[in-house]
Amino acid sequence: MTETHKHYQLKKQVVLQILQENSLKKWWVAEFSGIHKTTLRRWLQGRTKFIQNKNIENLAGVLGTSVLAIAEPIKLKRPKSIKI
């Protein structure tokens, strides 16, 4: 269950703890989440700032937790229109 946010920022330490507690391999989680293992690695290293709604939902489902347990909703600022 997610709100209407389109992007999230991953709570890296929470995800790493879930992986460790459940003895889950990162490649396995990535594969069943429908993301590339390199993408998951980038998320966990903090090299990716925003994660799309559908990807975070898939990851939460595989980890057996809620989206809000593993990620913070992000409101992206839109650039202001320039009047001509």
N, C-alpha and C positions, 0 to 999 in steps of 0.2 A: 504494500500500500504506500503510495507516494502522493505528495501534493502536486501542484501544477508546475513545479520547478522543472527546468529543462537541464540544469547542470548541477553537479555536486562536487564537493571536495572530499576526497577519501580521508578517513581517520586511519592512517597507516598503522599505528601501533595496535589499534583494536583488531584490524584484519590480521596482522602478524600474530597476535595472541590467539585468535580463533584458529589460524592455520596450525600453530604449535600445539594447542590443547587437543585438537582433533587429529593430529598427525597427518595433515593433508599436504600433499605435494602441490607446489605452485603450478606446475605444468598441468596437473589434473584439474585443478580449480579453473584455470584459464580455459582449458578445452571444453569443460562442461558449462562454462559461462558464455561460451561463444566468442571469446576474445583471444587474441594471439598471446602467447606466453611472454613475448617481449613487451607487449602493452601492459600486462599485469606487472611485470618487473618495473617498468617506468612509473606506474602508479605508486608502487610500494617504495620506490626510491625518491618520490616527490618530484620527479621530472615532468609530470603532467599535472597542470593545475586544475583542470575541469574534466569531469567525466559525465557523459551524456546519461540522461534518465534511464534509457533502456538498458545500458550496460551496467549501471549500478544496481538496477532491479535484478538482472540476471546473476550478478555476483552475489547479492544478498540471498537469492534463492538457493544457490549452490552451497553457500556457507550456513544456510538454515537460520538466518536472522533477518531483522528488518533493515530497510534502507537507512533509516535514521540512526540505527545502531552503528553503522559502519561509515556513514557519510553525513556531511553538513550541506544543506541546500545553499546554493549560491545564486544571488541575483546579479546578473550581468548588466552593467550600465550600457545603455545605448548612446551612441554619439548624438549630440544635439543637431537638429537640422540647421542648415545654413540657408538663410533667406537671401534671395537674389533680387 
